[in-house]
Amino acid sequence: MVGGPKDVFDDCLPVFQAMGKNIVYCGGVGSGQVVKACNQILVAGVLEAASEALVLGAKAGVDPETVLKVIAGGYAMRVLDARGPLILKGDFKPGFKTRLHYKDLGIALAAGSEYGAPLPVTSLIHEMMGAMKVWGRGEYDHSGIITVLQELAKLETKK
């Protein structure tokens, strides 16, 4: 993740290639740092969400290795590859509807409450999807959750 003048990046590319494999020019000065921060948000979010899933499963008596095995083979591990390009286009035609994901998160929150497993991020996402339903976006694909943040930021990320 490199930011700065493009000509300087091009001149330094052989040095970067000696240090790593995945070298991406991100734009002007500071843009590489912003992209790194974006990456860290996603890493932290995935780790926190995985932690909530593992804790809930364990509190309910399910072997955490079983939970991890199921998750690793499921949609959760490839959701960004599958939905990312559509999100960038603002295409929220449903694959899995927000209103259904909202319902399922309600089930997860009820299970967390029953087993004494705190699910703080799940709770927040549930509320965000609830807002989507109120705003008439319940039929959007669940990736449409980005529209809540876009509203709050007064920004549209669609290309």
HUZIFEN-V683502 format. One record per backbone hydrogen bond with DSSP energy under -0.5 kcal/mol. NH is the residue of the N-H (numbers start at 0). CO is the residue of the C=O. If there is no record, write none. Layout:
NH	CO
NH	CO
This chain:
1	23
3	26
8	4
9	5
10	6
11	7
12	8
14	11
15	11
16	12
17	13
18	14
18	15
19	15
22	20
23	21
25	1
25	23
26	1
30	27
33	29
34	30
35	31
36	32
37	33
38	34
39	35
40	36
41	37
42	38
43	39
44	40
45	41
46	42
47	43
48	44
49	45
50	46
51	47
52	48
53	49
54	50
55	51
56	52
57	53
58	54
59	55
60	57
61	56
65	62
66	62
67	63
68	64
69	65
70	66
71	67
72	68
73	70
76	70
76	73
77	74
78	74
81	77
82	78
83	79
86	82
87	83
88	84
89	85
89	86
90	85
91	89
97	139
98	137
99	96
100	96
101	97
102	98
103	99
104	100
105	101
106	102
107	103
108	104
109	105
110	106
111	107
112	108
113	109
114	110
115	111
116	111
117	115
122	118
123	119
124	120
125	121
126	122
127	123
128	124
129	125
130	126
131	127
132	128
133	129
134	130
135	132
136	131
139	136
140	91
141	95
143	140
144	141
145	142
146	143
147	144
148	144
149	145
150	146
151	147
152	148
153	149
153	150
154	149
158	87
